[in-house]
Amino acid sequence: MKTKKKKTNWQKVRKFFNDIHLWVGLGSALVLIPVCLSGTIYVYNTELQEMFSAHLHHIEKEEGGTKMSIEALTEALSPKVNGEITAVSVPHDEERTYEFTVRQKDSRSRFGTRYYINPYSGEIVGTSEEKNAIAGFMRDMFSLHRWLLLDKIEEPLIGELSNRKLGSYISGTATILFTIGVLTGIVIWFPQKLKSWKQGLKLKLNGSWKRTNHDLHNTLAFYSFFILLIMGLTGPQWSFPWYRTGLQKALGTYQESPQGRGGHGKPSAPKGKKEEEVTKALMLLPYKEYIEMADKTLPYDGDYQITFPKDAASQVQIYKTKTGFFAPAAGDRIHLDPNTAAVTDLQLFSDQPFNQRVARSIKALHIGSVYGGFSKLLYFISCLIATSLPITGTLIWINKMKKKPKRKKAKEMPAKSLVA
């Protein structure tokens, strides 16, 4: 009779982490599949919307055509909108439209309506209010990712808890379980003998389907581990205020909100002057001069977002971001004196401490736009892998459950033959 070998400490630890990995995976699988699938599609939200609404973003540059000034475009747009023009986005690409932001009167939206204008003709080619099939589809993908589409149900499903919050709690909890699964998965991935670690890096597609499924789960998860961990760690902050606070404290960027803080109101005029007098005192230079100063200070090709000053106490604010396949999502901010175009403040993203750069990039880190098209491609592939993990993991568990009875019968067979 053979005696069972005593398990090593590593085997015990691995078994413990394997059990955690199994149960958090099974417990969150049904939620993670739609959350990860919708996240995969949403990685290319901007690109898909621009593809299906090309007339809003792309124009054909006529030979010898010159762009109208920002002042002329603003003057042409003003009579056609019912609100205040607050900003304009000026692309580096010569064949893209300018995007003017208008804060509509009596509108509660803090983002405003965007008007897309051909800078060569001054023609309004469309607005962000236009409805199209892909925009509705992407809204549904966002709803599925954040709230599991529960926000579309009017009547509360549980007491007075809104369905949006309920969906957010469920998806947030599943994401936390996913993160635990990723961390425990990397522990049980490491082999007992280091000399055989290379085996775990190979993806064999010519073996049995069970072996292929096993490799698809283990090997692909290993290669996408870092991105999956980032997505898992950043996601729950939109579901739980306590998680968001904890994340900010961990990064050292937490600040308590002032008591009774309201919305962002219009800046008050300096004491002793009426708002109308302050506005009249504002003398602006051509915006071309502000852009030229921004180019001298930030000498790289990039897109601009210019915020118009509201009064003499305000300054011209330009936010510049690099363009290209490897371009980072975060940009640099420059403040200019409206009367002289002199630089009054410069905020370079690269000069900020590492923790603040991470805090400013949380959304970009979660959705994959942190390094432009390059990181989006990596995130798209990783999200596809994340979508498959609950499926391949469940199949591994089912296969193991099927093997158990067979092993038992194999042990009983020699005993029966001895009796006979």
Buried (B, 14 or more C-beta within 10 A) or exposed (E): EEEEEEEEEEEEEBEEBBEBBBBBBBBBBEBBBBBBBBBBBBBBBBEBBBEBBEEBBBBEBEEEEEBBEBEEBBEBBEEEBEBBBBBBBBBBEEEBBBBBBBBBEEEEEEEBBBBBBBBBBBEBBBBBEEEEEBBEBBEBBBBBBBBBBBBEBEEBEEEEEBBBBBBBBBBBBBBBBBBBBBBBBBBBBEBEEEEEEEEBEEEEEEEEEEEBBBBBBBBBBBBBBEBBBBBBBBBBBBBBEEBBEBBBEEBEBEEEEEEEEEEEEEEEBEEEBEBEEBBEBBEBBEBEBBBEBBBEBBEEEBBBBBBBBBBBBBBBBBBBBBEBEEBBBBBBBBBBBBBEBEBEEBEEBEEBEEEBBBBBBBEBBBBBBBBBBBBBBBBBBBBBBBBBBBBBBBBBBEEEEEEEEEEEEEEEEEEEEEEE
